[in-house]
Amino acid sequence: MRQPCLIAALWVVSAAALAQQAVPPPPASPITDRFSIRAGAFIGSVSTEGHVDDPNSATPGTQISLEQDLGLTPDVHQGRVEFSFRLRERNRVRVDTWEVNRSAVATPSSDIVFGSIVLTPADQVDSSFDWRQIDVTYTYSVLRGARYELGAGIGAHGIQGESDERVWARGVHESFTGAGPFATLALDGTWLITKRFSFNARAQYLSLNFNSNSGKLSDYHADVQFRWRPNLAFGIGYESTQARVEVRDSNPNGEMQFDTHGAELFVRASF
C-alpha cells in the first residue's frame, strides 16, 4: 500500500516541478527593472514671463516676456539624465536634475520697469535667466501585474530661478531670484504593450503658499520604449513642465512663470 502512495506523491511533485518550469519568466521591462539610468536629448521650447517690483516704489514692475521683450531664445536643446531605483517589489524612487541657462543682448521696444531700474529703447540690455531644478520622487505601486503598474506618491523638488538685467553704458543693474523647496503629488504608470514595447507616463502637480511666498509646479511626461536587449532600451517621449514662483518678502519682489515643453529621445540601461 505504501508503494502506490509513494509513486503518487512523486508524480505530484514531478508534475508541479514541470508546471513551474513551463511558466516563462516575465519579460524585462520597466515593471521588472531594479535600477535604471536614462540619458536623453531634450528638444523643445521655453517661455518665461513675469514682473519685478521695487517695494520702495509705487510704480509696479512691467509684465514682460523675456523671450519677446529681452531677446532670450525660446529654443531649448539639452541633455538630461534620470536615475530610478526599485526597493522591494512596489516601492520606486526616481531622481533627476536639469537646468536651463540663457543669455542675450537686446534693445527693448518700449520702457520696462524692472525692479529699481527702467530699461529704455536707447539701452543695450544684457539679460540672463537661469533655471535649476532637482527632483526626487517616491511612488508606491497600488496596482501591479505582469503587464501593468500604477504607482502613487510624493515628489520633493529643489527649484531656483534667477533673472538678471544689466545696462553697462549706464552702470545700472537689477536681479530677481526665487528659490526654495517644493513638493508635488505624483502618479506613475507603465503598460507593457508587447514583449518589447512599453508605454510609460507620469504626472506631478501641486500649488501652495510657503512663508510669505507662493508657487506652483506641474510636470507631465509620456514615452514609448523599445526593449532592444534585456538591459537596454531606446525611447521617444514628450515632456512638459510649468512652474510659477512669487516672492513677496524680498527686495525686489516679483513673480516669474516658466514653461517648457518638447520631445525627448533617450537610451535607458537597466539591471
HELIX and SHEET records of a PDB file:
HELIX    1   1 ARG A    2  ALA A   22  1                                  21    
HELIX    2   2 LEU A   66  LEU A   70  1                                   5    
SHEET    1   A11 ILE A  64  SER A  65  0                                        
SHEET    2   A11 PHE A  35  ASP A  53 -1                                        
SHEET    3   A11 ASP A  75  LEU A  87 -1                                        
SHEET    4   A11 ASN A  91  ALA A 106 -1                                        
SHEET    5   A11 VAL A 125  ARG A 144 -1                                        
SHEET    6   A11 TYR A 148  VAL A 167 -1                                        
SHEET    7   A11 VAL A 172  LEU A 192 -1                                        
SHEET    8   A11 PHE A 197  PHE A 210 -1                                        
SHEET    9   A11 ASN A 213  ARG A 229 -1                                        
SHEET   10   A11 LEU A 232  VAL A 247 -1                                        
SHEET   11   A11 ASN A 253  SER A 270 -1                                        
SHEET    1   B 2 ILE A 112  PHE A 114  0                                        
SHEET    2   B 2 ILE A 117  LEU A 119 -1                                        
END                                                                             
